[in-house]
Structures are given as C-alpha cells and as structure tokens.
Amino acid sequence: MSVLDDLKAAYPARYYADMNKPCGWYDMWVFSSADGLPAASTLYAMTAEQWAAKGGNSGTKSMAVENGALVDYTAPAVAIPLKTQAASAQVWIQQQANLAAAMGEVFTTDMRAYVKAIAAIAGGTDATSTALPDQPADVMTASSTT
C-alpha cells in the first residue's frame, strides 16, 4: 500500500475541518504521513463542494462547525473596558482643549461636566458607570475675557 492509500483509508473524505472557532482546514491527501494529524473521528468531514466554497487550497473563509453543520463564522465582538474607552475619549478632549485655546474660547458647562465624568472613569474613581456619557453637542463658547 502507498502512503496515499494509507491516508485515504484513515481519512476517506479527504477534506476536513477541525472543531476550533474559526476552524482549521485539512486536505489530508497532501500529507506524506498521518503522524501528528488529528484522528478523523475528531474532525468534520467536508465535501469537495464545501472545500471549494471556502476557497480551496488557496483560500480560507472563516467558518465553524456548529450543530453538525459547517457555517460562516463571525468572531464575537471584543469588549473594550470602559476605563480604556474613557482614556481614548481623553484624546478627543485634549484635541478640543487645544482648539479652544488656539481660538481664545473656553469649554461650555456641558463640556466641563463631560471632561470631569470621563476623567473619573479613566482614573478609576467612578467604578459604577457602565457606559461613557454622550459627548456634548456644544463644546466651546467665546471666552468672556476677550
């Protein structure tokens, strides 16, 4: 028996997907040995049509095996911690402060409240908020000293 015959005996479907999310792909008949390969019983056997649909040997579509079927896979959204979001908001605040200073303007009352709220979240003194406050519509007003 040849190596290919051995692989065909161990992996009769030729194409397989593993159970990871997203899944990995195997064209079993290209290997020179089954050593180190997962057992066929731990893999999802694919048809040639499914293999072609994911892009064949040169393409990899993100897919996963769910409830015994091969389906498109969308990675779950990565949750960005509120404290990190607040630190990012501080960059925008600094840009607004620079603009206000350059234009001889000052922050509105709403903007000052926003700055304080963001600083509390970023600094950790506000640990109860679950979302950032909305950015104020009016950021600057003419300075009363000009």
KAMO-V354382 format. One record per pair of residues at least 24 apart in sequence whose C-alpha atoms are under 10 Angstrom apart, sorted by the first residue. I is the first residue (numbers start at 0). GAP is how many residues later the second one is. If there is no record, write none. Layout:
i=I gap=GAP
i=I gap=GAP
//
This chain:
i=1 gap=30
i=2 gap=26
i=2 gap=28
i=2 gap=29
i=2 gap=30
i=2 gap=31
i=3 gap=24
i=3 gap=25
i=3 gap=26
i=3 gap=27
i=3 gap=28
i=3 gap=29
i=3 gap=30
i=4 gap=24
i=5 gap=26
i=5 gap=27
i=5 gap=28
i=6 gap=24
i=6 gap=25
i=6 gap=26
i=6 gap=27
i=9 gap=24
i=9 gap=29
i=9 gap=30
i=9 gap=31
i=10 gap=28
i=10 gap=29
i=10 gap=30
i=10 gap=32
i=10 gap=34
i=11 gap=28
i=11 gap=33
i=12 gap=27
i=12 gap=31
i=12 gap=32
i=12 gap=33
i=12 gap=34
i=12 gap=35
i=13 gap=26
i=13 gap=31
i=13 gap=32
i=13 gap=33
i=13 gap=34
i=13 gap=37
i=14 gap=28
i=14 gap=29
i=14 gap=30
i=14 gap=31
i=14 gap=32
i=14 gap=33
i=14 gap=35
i=14 gap=36
i=14 gap=41
i=15 gap=24
i=15 gap=26
i=15 gap=27
i=15 gap=28
i=15 gap=29
i=15 gap=30
i=15 gap=31
i=15 gap=32
i=15 gap=34
i=15 gap=35
i=16 gap=25
i=16 gap=26
i=16 gap=27
i=16 gap=28
i=16 gap=29
i=16 gap=34
i=16 gap=46
i=16 gap=47
i=16 gap=48
i=16 gap=53
i=17 gap=24
i=17 gap=25
i=17 gap=26
i=17 gap=27
i=17 gap=46
i=17 gap=47
i=18 gap=24
i=18 gap=25
i=18 gap=44
i=18 gap=45
i=18 gap=46
i=18 gap=47
i=18 gap=51
i=19 gap=43
i=19 gap=44
i=19 gap=45
i=20 gap=41
i=20 gap=42
i=20 gap=43
i=20 gap=44
i=20 gap=45
i=20 gap=52
i=20 gap=53
i=20 gap=54
i=21 gap=39
i=21 gap=40
i=21 gap=41
i=21 gap=42
i=21 gap=43
i=21 gap=49
i=21 gap=50
i=21 gap=51
i=21 gap=52
i=21 gap=53
i=22 gap=37
i=22 gap=38
i=22 gap=39
i=22 gap=40
i=22 gap=41
i=22 gap=42
i=22 gap=47
i=22 gap=50
i=23 gap=36
i=23 gap=37
i=23 gap=38
i=23 gap=39
i=23 gap=40
i=24 gap=26
i=24 gap=29
i=24 gap=31
i=24 gap=32
i=24 gap=35
i=24 gap=36
i=24 gap=38
i=25 gap=25
i=25 gap=31
i=26 gap=24
i=26 gap=29
i=26 gap=30
i=43 gap=24
i=43 gap=25
i=43 gap=26
i=44 gap=25
i=45 gap=24
i=80 gap=49
i=80 gap=50
i=81 gap=36
i=81 gap=39
i=81 gap=40
i=81 gap=42
i=81 gap=45
i=81 gap=47
i=81 gap=48
i=81 gap=49
i=81 gap=50
i=82 gap=35
i=82 gap=36
i=82 gap=37
i=82 gap=38
i=82 gap=39
i=82 gap=40
i=82 gap=41
i=82 gap=43
i=82 gap=44
i=82 gap=46
i=82 gap=47
i=82 gap=48
i=82 gap=49
i=83 gap=37
i=83 gap=38
i=84 gap=33
i=84 gap=36
i=84 gap=37
i=84 gap=46
i=84 gap=47
i=85 gap=29
i=85 gap=31
i=85 gap=32
i=85 gap=33
i=85 gap=34
i=85 gap=35
i=85 gap=36
i=85 gap=37
i=85 gap=45
i=85 gap=46
i=85 gap=47
i=86 gap=31
i=86 gap=32
i=86 gap=34
i=86 gap=35
i=86 gap=36
i=87 gap=30
i=87 gap=34
i=88 gap=26
i=88 gap=29
i=88 gap=30
i=88 gap=33
i=88 gap=43
i=88 gap=46
i=89 gap=25
i=89 gap=28
i=89 gap=29
i=89 gap=32
i=91 gap=43
i=92 gap=25
i=92 gap=42
i=92 gap=46
i=95 gap=43
i=95 gap=44
i=96 gap=42
i=96 gap=43
i=98 gap=41
i=99 gap=39
i=99 gap=40
i=99 gap=41
i=99 gap=42
i=99 gap=43
i=100 gap=39
i=100 gap=42
i=102 gap=37
i=102 gap=38
i=102 gap=39
i=102 gap=40
i=103 gap=36
i=103 gap=37
i=103 gap=38
i=103 gap=39
i=103 gap=40
i=103 gap=41
i=103 gap=42
i=104 gap=34
i=104 gap=35
i=104 gap=36
i=104 gap=37
i=104 gap=38
i=104 gap=39
i=104 gap=40
i=104 gap=41
i=105 gap=33
i=105 gap=34
i=105 gap=35
i=105 gap=36
i=105 gap=37
i=105 gap=38
i=105 gap=39
i=106 gap=31
i=106 gap=32
i=106 gap=33
i=106 gap=34
i=106 gap=35
i=106 gap=36
i=107 gap=28
i=107 gap=29
i=107 gap=30
i=107 gap=31
i=107 gap=32
i=107 gap=33
i=107 gap=34
i=107 gap=35
i=108 gap=27
i=108 gap=29
i=108 gap=30
i=108 gap=31
i=108 gap=32
i=109 gap=25
i=109 gap=26
i=109 gap=27
i=109 gap=28
i=109 gap=29
i=109 gap=30
i=110 gap=24
i=110 gap=25
i=110 gap=26
i=110 gap=27
i=110 gap=28
i=110 gap=29
i=111 gap=24
i=111 gap=27
i=111 gap=28
i=113 gap=25
//
